[in-house]
């Protein structure tokens, strides 16, 4: 969105941590293309430096202890979101008052971003595919949900676990072949 000149950022729209206590701007650029995405990333670097400098100055002028002791973990559930380098990240957590969550589900930005490539490559040259993919800076471990379905029979061919097993087998095969 920011590469299409839309100023949207969870840190401004729903501030958390200390983002509402420091001065910074949402970086945007027009065009919506790969160049615009790269420019937003560069402009965000300057804003990050601005934020970090303000925080360091505050800490230098206001020394004190940092309280990291968890006093109580309440029973219940919660949803949180934050601005990650690749976009908005959602967390769902459910607790039963113990020191470990009953459920913790994360929807990482890459899971949403990679799907945009299906539209982004239409009408482009094959040599541009790598740049188009790189423009969303995918984190593949964040997109590991996969099931392969046979279109004709609608039956599951491979699950994510099957593919992980096959990957390990192939790695072991190659390791033995090389060594």
GROMACS elastic network, one bead per residue, 0.5 to 0.9 nm:
[ bonds ]
;  ai    aj funct       b0    kb
    1     4     6  0.51555   500
    1     5     6  0.66788   500
    1     6     6  0.51935   500
    1     7     6  0.73545   500
    1     8     6  0.70426   500
    1    28     6  0.82674   500
    1    32     6  0.76188   500
    2     5     6  0.50373   500
    2     7     6  0.56564   500
    2     8     6  0.66461   500
    2     9     6  0.84180   500
    2    26     6  0.81020   500
    2    27     6  0.67700   500
    2    29     6  0.63590   500
    2    30     6  0.80551   500
    2    32     6  0.80599   500
    2    36     6  0.85136   500
    2    37     6  0.77236   500
    2    40     6  0.68479   500
    3     6     6  0.72013   500
    3    27     6  0.86142   500
    3    28     6  0.57221   500
    3    30     6  0.58023   500
    3    31     6  0.64918   500
    3    33     6  0.71249   500
    3    34     6  0.83961   500
    3    35     6  0.85428   500
    3    38     6  0.82698   500
    3    39     6  0.77926   500
    3    40     6  0.61119   500
    4     7     6  0.87542   500
    4    28     6  0.72273   500
    4    29     6  0.61850   500
    4    31     6  0.55155   500
    4    33     6  0.79616   500
    4    36     6  0.74763   500
    4    37     6  0.84407   500
    5    27     6  0.85403   500
    5    31     6  0.76034   500
    5    32     6  0.77519   500
    6    28     6  0.66251   500
    6    29     6  0.82399   500
    6    30     6  0.85804   500
    7    26     6  0.59549   500
    7    27     6  0.71845   500
    7    28     6  0.62036   500
    8    11     6  0.88448   500
    8    12     6  0.76227   500
    8    13     6  0.69801   500
    8    26     6  0.72315   500
    8    28     6  0.88927   500
    9    12     6  0.55542   500
    9    13     6  0.59520   500
    9    14     6  0.81692   500
    9    26     6  0.68076   500
    9    82     6  0.88715   500
    9    83     6  0.67352   500
    9    87     6  0.83417   500
    9    88     6  0.79084   500
   10    14     6  0.52086   500
   10    15     6  0.64737   500
   10    16     6  0.83650   500
   10    81     6  0.74929   500
   10    82     6  0.60333   500
   10    83     6  0.55758   500
   10    87     6  0.89989   500
   10    88     6  0.70266   500
   11    14     6  0.58222   500
   11    16     6  0.63935   500
   11    17     6  0.86528   500
   11    19     6  0.60258   500
   11    20     6  0.77580   500
   11    26     6  0.89761   500
   11    82     6  0.69199   500
   11    83     6  0.62794   500
   12    15     6  0.52629   500
   12    16     6  0.86009   500
   12    19     6  0.72626   500
   12    20     6  0.71997   500
   12    25     6  0.84596   500
   12    26     6  0.77413   500
   14    81     6  0.88262   500
   14    82     6  0.87442   500
   15    18     6  0.76771   500
   15    19     6  0.58426   500
   15    20     6  0.57867   500
   15    82     6  0.87338   500
   16    19     6  0.60831   500
   16    20     6  0.72557   500
   16    81     6  0.89800   500
   16    82     6  0.77637   500
   17    20     6  0.78401   500
   17    21     6  0.87560   500
   18    21     6  0.52007   500
   18    22     6  0.68521   500
   18    55     6  0.86362   500
   19    22     6  0.56566   500
   19    23     6  0.80239   500
   19    24     6  0.83386   500
   19    51     6  0.82244   500
   20    23     6  0.76909   500
   22    50     6  0.88237   500
   22    51     6  0.64872   500
   22    54     6  0.66664   500
   22    55     6  0.76440   500
   23    50     6  0.79070   500
   23    51     6  0.71114   500
   23    54     6  0.80460   500
   24    47     6  0.60765   500
   24    48     6  0.83382   500
   24    50     6  0.69513   500
   24    51     6  0.66037   500
   25    44     6  0.88252   500
   25    47     6  0.67891   500
   26    43     6  0.89824   500
   26    44     6  0.77276   500
   26    47     6  0.79868   500
   27    39     6  0.88576   500
   27    40     6  0.58148   500
   27    41     6  0.81536   500
   27    42     6  0.89279   500
   27    43     6  0.58139   500
   27    44     6  0.57457   500
   27    47     6  0.76898   500
   28    36     6  0.83210   500
   28    37     6  0.88496   500
   28    39     6  0.81666   500
   28    40     6  0.56631   500
   28    43     6  0.78690   500
   28    44     6  0.87088   500
   29    32     6  0.77952   500
   29    36     6  0.56167   500
   29    37     6  0.76672   500
   29    39     6  0.67369   500
   29    40     6  0.60285   500
   29    43     6  0.89093   500
   30    33     6  0.83767   500
   30    36     6  0.61874   500
   31    34     6  0.85007   500
   31    35     6  0.78887   500
   31    36     6  0.56918   500
   31    37     6  0.86230   500
   32    35     6  0.79859   500
   32    36     6  0.56818   500
   32    37     6  0.68586   500
   33    36     6  0.52401   500
   33    37     6  0.63244   500
   33    38     6  0.87542   500
   33   120     6  0.89391   500
   33   132     6  0.88545   500
   33   135     6  0.86660   500
   34    37     6  0.50426   500
   34    38     6  0.62096   500
   34    39     6  0.85956   500
   34   131     6  0.75753   500
   34   132     6  0.67070   500
   34   134     6  0.88163   500
   34   135     6  0.57133   500
   34   136     6  0.87129   500
   35    38     6  0.50898   500
   35    39     6  0.61392   500
   35    40     6  0.86827   500
   35   135     6  0.85309   500
   36    40     6  0.62067   500
   36    41     6  0.86879   500
   37    40     6  0.52046   500
   37    41     6  0.64165   500
   37    42     6  0.88420   500
   37   135     6  0.65631   500
   37   136     6  0.80914   500
   38    41     6  0.51255   500
   38    42     6  0.63487   500
   38    43     6  0.87099   500
   38   135     6  0.71820   500
   39    42     6  0.50518   500
   39    43     6  0.60962   500
   39    44     6  0.84364   500
   40    43     6  0.50667   500
   40    44     6  0.59540   500
   40    45     6  0.86360   500
   41    44     6  0.50452   500
   41    45     6  0.64252   500
   41    85     6  0.87730   500
   42    45     6  0.52133   500
   42    46     6  0.70162   500
   43    46     6  0.53853   500
   43    47     6  0.66454   500
   43    48     6  0.88264   500
   44    48     6  0.60401   500
   44    49     6  0.86001   500
   45    48     6  0.50197   500
   45    49     6  0.62772   500
   45    50     6  0.86475   500
   46    49     6  0.51682   500
   46    50     6  0.62747   500
   46    51     6  0.87495   500
   47    51     6  0.61965   500
   47    52     6  0.86452   500
   48    51     6  0.50656   500
   48    52     6  0.60969   500
   48    53     6  0.85121   500
   49    52     6  0.51562   500
   49    53     6  0.60482   500
   49    54     6  0.85808   500
   50    53     6  0.53085   500
   50    54     6  0.63284   500
   50    55     6  0.87787   500
   51    54     6  0.52703   500
   51    55     6  0.62859   500
   51    56     6  0.87027   500
   52    55     6  0.51058   500
   52    56     6  0.60856   500
   52    57     6  0.85403   500
   53    56     6  0.51364   500
   53    57     6  0.60771   500
   53    58     6  0.85491   500
   54    57     6  0.51622   500
   54    58     6  0.61780   500
   54    59     6  0.86817   500
   55    58     6  0.50891   500
   55    59     6  0.61840   500
   55    60     6  0.85674   500
   56    59     6  0.51069   500
   56    60     6  0.60541   500
   56    61     6  0.86007   500
   57    60     6  0.50823   500
   57    61     6  0.62040   500
   57    62     6  0.84794   500
   58    61     6  0.52092   500
   58    62     6  0.58673   500
   58    63     6  0.84200   500
   59    62     6  0.50264   500
   59    63     6  0.57257   500
   59    64     6  0.82464   500
   60    63     6  0.60743   500
   67    70     6  0.85051   500
   70    73     6  0.73235   500
   72    97     6  0.78410   500
   73    95     6  0.75954   500
   73    96     6  0.83036   500
   73    97     6  0.52025   500
   73    98     6  0.68120   500
   73    99     6  0.69960   500
   74    77     6  0.88447   500
   74    95     6  0.69034   500
   74    96     6  0.73210   500
   74    97     6  0.51371   500
   74    98     6  0.84042   500
   75    94     6  0.75720   500
   75    98     6  0.82296   500
   76    93     6  0.83278   500
   76    94     6  0.56633   500
   76    95     6  0.52769   500
   76    96     6  0.66721   500
   76    97     6  0.80086   500
   77    92     6  0.73354   500
   77    93     6  0.54602   500
   77    95     6  0.60838   500
   77    96     6  0.89157   500
   77   103     6  0.89113   500
   78    91     6  0.81364   500
   78    92     6  0.58351   500
   78    93     6  0.54009   500
   78    94     6  0.65322   500
   78    95     6  0.87776   500
   79    90     6  0.71659   500
   79    91     6  0.56182   500
   79    93     6  0.64868   500
   79    94     6  0.89867   500
   80    89     6  0.83158   500
   80    90     6  0.58156   500
   80    91     6  0.51434   500
   80    92     6  0.65662   500
   80    93     6  0.84369   500
   81    88     6  0.67493   500
   81    89     6  0.54460   500
   81    91     6  0.61364   500
   81    92     6  0.88710   500
   82    87     6  0.84115   500
   82    88     6  0.58287   500
   82    89     6  0.54504   500
   82    90     6  0.68161   500
   82    91     6  0.86582   500
   83    86     6  0.79368   500
   83    87     6  0.56645   500
   83    89     6  0.61861   500
   84    87     6  0.50786   500
   84    88     6  0.57805   500
   84    89     6  0.61219   500
   84   108     6  0.85380   500
   84   109     6  0.76482   500
   85    88     6  0.83019   500
   85   109     6  0.87424   500
   86    89     6  0.84983   500
   86   108     6  0.84697   500
   86   109     6  0.58012   500
   86   110     6  0.66886   500
   86   113     6  0.81820   500
   86   136     6  0.72206   500
   86   137     6  0.69271   500
   86   138     6  0.77656   500
   86   139     6  0.86601   500
   87   108     6  0.81518   500
   87   109     6  0.52113   500
   87   110     6  0.78971   500
   87   113     6  0.84184   500
   88   107     6  0.87385   500
   88   108     6  0.73731   500
   88   109     6  0.56745   500
   89   106     6  0.73229   500
   89   107     6  0.59234   500
   89   109     6  0.55633   500
   90   105     6  0.81600   500
   90   106     6  0.56960   500
   90   107     6  0.51561   500
   90   108     6  0.66612   500
   90   109     6  0.83421   500
   91   104     6  0.70057   500
   91   105     6  0.57544   500
   91   107     6  0.65842   500
   91   108     6  0.85806   500
   92   103     6  0.76150   500
   92   104     6  0.55455   500
   92   105     6  0.50662   500
   92   106     6  0.64628   500
   92   107     6  0.86928   500
   93   101     6  0.65604   500
   93   102     6  0.76133   500
   93   103     6  0.56069   500
   93   105     6  0.66174   500
   93   106     6  0.88480   500
   94   101     6  0.57968   500
   94   102     6  0.54964   500
   94   103     6  0.51010   500
   94   104     6  0.65878   500
   95    98     6  0.69425   500
   95    99     6  0.83907   500
   95   100     6  0.72491   500
   95   102     6  0.53708   500
   95   103     6  0.72052   500
   95   104     6  0.89755   500
   96    99     6  0.85643   500
   96   100     6  0.82482   500
   96   101     6  0.71111   500
   96   102     6  0.65117   500
   97   100     6  0.81420   500
   97   101     6  0.83477   500
   98   101     6  0.72642   500
   98   102     6  0.86301   500
  100   103     6  0.87641   500
  101   104     6  0.63308   500
  106   142     6  0.89596   500
  107   110     6  0.85114   500
  107   111     6  0.69892   500
  107   112     6  0.83962   500
  107   142     6  0.81069   500
  108   111     6  0.57396   500
  108   112     6  0.75341   500
  108   139     6  0.88579   500
  108   142     6  0.59871   500
  108   143     6  0.78558   500
  109   112     6  0.54435   500
  109   113     6  0.60886   500
  109   114     6  0.87095   500
  109   138     6  0.85623   500
  109   139     6  0.86962   500
  109   142     6  0.80121   500
  110   114     6  0.58092   500
  110   115     6  0.85852   500
  110   136     6  0.76075   500
  110   137     6  0.77911   500
  110   138     6  0.52975   500
  110   139     6  0.58146   500
  110   140     6  0.74065   500
  110   142     6  0.62336   500
  110   143     6  0.64979   500
  111   114     6  0.60754   500
  111   115     6  0.73569   500
  111   138     6  0.82865   500
  111   139     6  0.83480   500
  111   140     6  0.83447   500
  111   142     6  0.63191   500
  111   144     6  0.85464   500
  111   145     6  0.87305   500
  112   115     6  0.58730   500
  112   116     6  0.74740   500
  112   143     6  0.86775   500
  113   116     6  0.55721   500
  113   117     6  0.76719   500
  113   136     6  0.61695   500
  113   137     6  0.86044   500
  113   138     6  0.73401   500
  114   117     6  0.57394   500
  114   118     6  0.80896   500
  114   133     6  0.75010   500
  114   136     6  0.68396   500
  114   137     6  0.86691   500
  114   138     6  0.65033   500
  114   143     6  0.83844   500
  115   118     6  0.59423   500
  115   119     6  0.80814   500
  116   119     6  0.56718   500
  116   120     6  0.62055   500
  116   121     6  0.89172   500
  116   136     6  0.85629   500
  117   121     6  0.59874   500
  117   122     6  0.87200   500
  117   129     6  0.86693   500
  117   132     6  0.69284   500
  117   133     6  0.64823   500
  117   136     6  0.83966   500
  118   121     6  0.60985   500
  118   122     6  0.73134   500
  119   122     6  0.56833   500
  120   123     6  0.83644   500
  120   124     6  0.79962   500
  120   129     6  0.88784   500
  120   132     6  0.69354   500
  120   133     6  0.88102   500
  121   124     6  0.53287   500
  121   125     6  0.78357   500
  121   126     6  0.82982   500
  121   128     6  0.78839   500
  121   129     6  0.64704   500
  121   132     6  0.69840   500
  121   133     6  0.88526   500
  122   125     6  0.86338   500
  124   127     6  0.82735   500
  124   128     6  0.65117   500
  124   129     6  0.76497   500
  125   128     6  0.53322   500
  125   129     6  0.70827   500
  126   129     6  0.54007   500
  126   130     6  0.82579   500
  127   130     6  0.69062   500
  127   131     6  0.81181   500
  128   131     6  0.53430   500
  128   132     6  0.61564   500
  128   133     6  0.86628   500
  129   132     6  0.50737   500
  129   133     6  0.61279   500
  129   134     6  0.85086   500
  130   133     6  0.51290   500
  130   134     6  0.60179   500
  130   135     6  0.85325   500
  131   135     6  0.60278   500
  132   135     6  0.51769   500
  132   136     6  0.73379   500
  133   136     6  0.59296   500
  133   137     6  0.69487   500
  133   138     6  0.73877   500
  134   138     6  0.68941   500
  135   138     6  0.82282   500
  138   141     6  0.89174   500
  138   142     6  0.82713   500
  138   143     6  0.85458   500
  139   142     6  0.55171   500
  139   143     6  0.70563   500
  140   143     6  0.50905   500
  140   144     6  0.65058   500
  141   144     6  0.54038   500
  141   145     6  0.89827   500
  142   145     6  0.82135   500
  143   146     6  0.79751   500
  144   160     6  0.71098   500
  145   159     6  0.86253   500
  145   160     6  0.61900   500
  146   158     6  0.83320   500
  146   159     6  0.62560   500
  146   161     6  0.87565   500
  146   163     6  0.85341   500
  147   156     6  0.69617   500
  147   157     6  0.75280   500
  147   158     6  0.56480   500
  147   160     6  0.57055   500
  147   161     6  0.89097   500
  147   162     6  0.89126   500
  147   163     6  0.86970   500
  148   155     6  0.86524   500
  148   156     6  0.59725   500
  148   157     6  0.53401   500
  148   159     6  0.62994   500
  148   160     6  0.83053   500
  149   152     6  0.88069   500
  149   153     6  0.82204   500
  149   154     6  0.59353   500
  149   155     6  0.55950   500
  149   157     6  0.53686   500
  149   158     6  0.71865   500
  149   159     6  0.87888   500
  150   153     6  0.56010   500
  150   154     6  0.51999   500
  150   155     6  0.55045   500
  150   156     6  0.63649   500
  150   157     6  0.62416   500
  151   154     6  0.51752   500
  151   155     6  0.76825   500
  152   155     6  0.81928   500
  153   156     6  0.86772   500
  156   159     6  0.71931   500
  157   162     6  0.89846   500
  158   161     6  0.78424   500
  158   162     6  0.55123   500
  158   163     6  0.64934   500
  159   162     6  0.50697   500
  159   163     6  0.63870   500
  159   164     6  0.86424   500
  160   163     6  0.51667   500
  160   164     6  0.61703   500
  160   165     6  0.86629   500
  161   165     6  0.61641   500
  161   166     6  0.86131   500
  162   165     6  0.51071   500
  162   166     6  0.61914   500
  162   167     6  0.85559   500
  163   167     6  0.60094   500
  163   168     6  0.85899   500
  164   167     6  0.50296   500
  164   168     6  0.62651   500
  164   169     6  0.86584   500
  165   168     6  0.51804   500
  165   169     6  0.62230   500
  165   170     6  0.86647   500
  166   169     6  0.50299   500
  166   170     6  0.61108   500
  166   171     6  0.85411   500
  167   170     6  0.51319   500
  167   171     6  0.61165   500
  167   172     6  0.86083   500
  168   171     6  0.50527   500
  168   172     6  0.61489   500
  168   173     6  0.85385   500
  169   172     6  0.51639   500
  169   173     6  0.61293   500
  169   174     6  0.86767   500
  170   174     6  0.61427   500
  170   175     6  0.84719   500
  171   174     6  0.51684   500
  171   175     6  0.60247   500
  171   176     6  0.86563   500
  172   176     6  0.62327   500
  172   177     6  0.85661   500
  173   176     6  0.53327   500
  173   177     6  0.62211   500
  173   178     6  0.87415   500
  174   178     6  0.60379   500
  174   179     6  0.84566   500
  175   178     6  0.52775   500
  175   179     6  0.60467   500
  176   179     6  0.52638   500
